[in-house]
């Protein structure tokens, strides 16, 4: 199936590695052009090089927790890509911990990065989006079920999911789609750090497919949802979790 990605232009945040990078690769391999961002110059440059560099890929150092970076990032995307047809909004995971054991400053930092950062980016981006554009949020299965030891994520990801749902209502009349992706246990650096080798093995036992996912498996789903082939999909949260979620 032709996803219709040839010539499309995408902005991806938090995309120097892991799920964002896997999505950028899937988009580029299907003919799209991307501008990716991350907080480290070294990681941005390495990711751009791995994608083949210009004209297919370019990068900008940015941190969505910084109030000034959203406008700057959108300006860079419109300048380098000549416009934006879609965005994958991904931010680093908040600090792990229990509800009562997590410090207030970690909760505040989570609000800045998980909620306010993406909202700032969307506000800066929406004026540049036309009919057929799409915004995709990288969320978590904590939207539907709490994850052990990730209290901040459990508290904030569902709120971002409802924000995405509200945006789909607001932007739908303009022909702009909004979706969310809920990755389960995917073999990324962050997951390996949180779970460790033994924890990953235990997690796999609770997944119907009996294995953790690979970043490229997430990337292909994200690329589809960002593509014109998914033109009637909006306002929904899509699980990419090997069947782990117990909710339908």
QUIMO-V9045 format. One record per residue. N is the residue number from 1. PHI is phi as a letter, one per 40 degrees, with the letter a starting at -180 (none if undefined). OMEGA is omega in whole degrees, -180 to 180 (* if undefined). Layout:
{{N | PHI | OMEGA} {N | PHI | OMEGA}}
//
This chain:
{{1 | none | 176} {2 | c | -180} {3 | c | 180} {4 | g | -177} {5 | c | -179} {6 | d | 179} {7 | g | 179} {8 | c | -173} {9 | b | -174} {10 | b | 173} {11 | b | 180} {12 | b | 179} {13 | c | -179} {14 | f | -166} {15 | b | 180} {16 | c | 179} {17 | a | 175} {18 | g | -174} {19 | c | 179} {20 | c | 179} {21 | c | 179} {22 | c | 177} {23 | c | 178} {24 | d | 179} {25 | c | -180} {26 | c | 179} {27 | c | -179} {28 | c | -179} {29 | c | 180} {30 | b | 172} {31 | h | -180} {32 | c | 172} {33 | b | -174} {34 | b | 165} {35 | b | -179} {36 | b | 180} {37 | b | 173} {38 | a | -174} {39 | c | -176} {40 | b | 177} {41 | c | -179} {42 | c | -179} {43 | c | 177} {44 | c | -179} {45 | c | -180} {46 | c | -180} {47 | c | 179} {48 | c | 179} {49 | c | -180} {50 | c | 178} {51 | c | 177} {52 | g | 178} {53 | g | -179} {54 | c | 3} {55 | c | -175} {56 | c | -173} {57 | a | 171} {58 | a | -175} {59 | a | 179} {60 | b | 173} {61 | c | -179} {62 | a | 177} {63 | b | -176} {64 | c | 176} {65 | c | 176} {66 | c | -175} {67 | d | -177} {68 | c | -173} {69 | c | -177} {70 | c | 179} {71 | c | -179} {72 | c | -180} {73 | c | 179} {74 | c | 177} {75 | c | 179} {76 | c | -180} {77 | c | -179} {78 | c | 179} {79 | c | -173} {80 | c | -177} {81 | c | -177} {82 | g | -178} {83 | i | -179} {84 | b | 178} {85 | b | -180} {86 | a | -179} {87 | a | 170} {88 | b | -176} {89 | b | -179} {90 | b | 178} {91 | b | 178} {92 | c | 180} {93 | c | 179} {94 | c | -177} {95 | d | 176} {96 | c | 178} {97 | i | 177} {98 | c | -180} {99 | d | -176} {100 | c | -177} {101 | c | -180} {102 | c | -178} {103 | c | -179} {104 | d | 179} {105 | c | 177} {106 | c | 174} {107 | c | -180} {108 | c | 178} {109 | c | 178} {110 | c | 177} {111 | c | 180} {112 | c | -174} {113 | c | -173} {114 | c | -176} {115 | b | -173} {116 | c | 180} {117 | d | 176} {118 | d | -180} {119 | c | 177} {120 | c | -179} {121 | c | -180} {122 | c | 180} {123 | c | 179} {124 | c | -173} {125 | c | -171} {126 | d | 180} {127 | d | -178} {128 | c | -176} {129 | c | 177} {130 | b | 178} {131 | d | -179} {132 | g | 178} {133 | c | -177} {134 | a | 172} {135 | b | 179} {136 | b | 179} {137 | b | 172} {138 | c | -176} {139 | b | -179} {140 | a | 174} {141 | c | 174} {142 | c | 171} {143 | c | -176} {144 | b | -177} {145 | b | 179} {146 | c | 177} {147 | b | -179} {148 | d | 174} {149 | g | -179} {150 | b | -174} {151 | c | -178} {152 | c | 177} {153 | c | 179} {154 | c | -179} {155 | c | -170} {156 | b | -178} {157 | c | 177} {158 | c | 177} {159 | c | 178} {160 | c | 177} {161 | c | 179} {162 | c | 174} {163 | c | 178} {164 | c | 179} {165 | c | 177} {166 | c | 177} {167 | c | 178} {168 | c | 177} {169 | c | -176} {170 | c | -174} {171 | c | -179} {172 | d | 179} {173 | c | 177} {174 | c | -179} {175 | g | 179} {176 | b | -179} {177 | c | 176} {178 | b | -180} {179 | b | 174} {180 | b | 176} {181 | b | -178} {182 | b | 178} {183 | c | 173} {184 | c | -180} {185 | c | -179} {186 | b | -175} {187 | c | 176} {188 | b | 179} {189 | c | -179} {190 | c | 180} {191 | c | 179} {192 | c | 179} {193 | c | -178} {194 | c | -171} {195 | c | -172} {196 | g | -176} {197 | c | -179} {198 | c | 179} {199 | c | 178} {200 | c | 179} {201 | c | 178} {202 | c | 178} {203 | c | -179} {204 | c | -180} {205 | c | -180} {206 | c | 180} {207 | b | -179} {208 | d | 178} {209 | c | 176} {210 | g | 175} {211 | a | 173} {212 | c | -179} {213 | c | 176} {214 | b | -179} {215 | d | -178} {216 | c | 177} {217 | c | 173} {218 | c | -176} {219 | d | -179} {220 | c | 178} {221 | c | 180} {222 | c | -180} {223 | c | 177} {224 | c | -178} {225 | c | 177} {226 | c | -173} {227 | c | 175} {228 | c | 179} {229 | c | 179} {230 | b | -170} {231 | c | 180} {232 | b | 179} {233 | b | 177} {234 | a | 176} {235 | g | -177} {236 | b | 178} {237 | b | -173} {238 | b | 179} {239 | c | 173} {240 | b | -165} {241 | b | -180} {242 | g | 179} {243 | g | -175} {244 | c | -179} {245 | d | 179} {246 | c | 176} {247 | c | -178} {248 | c | *}}
//
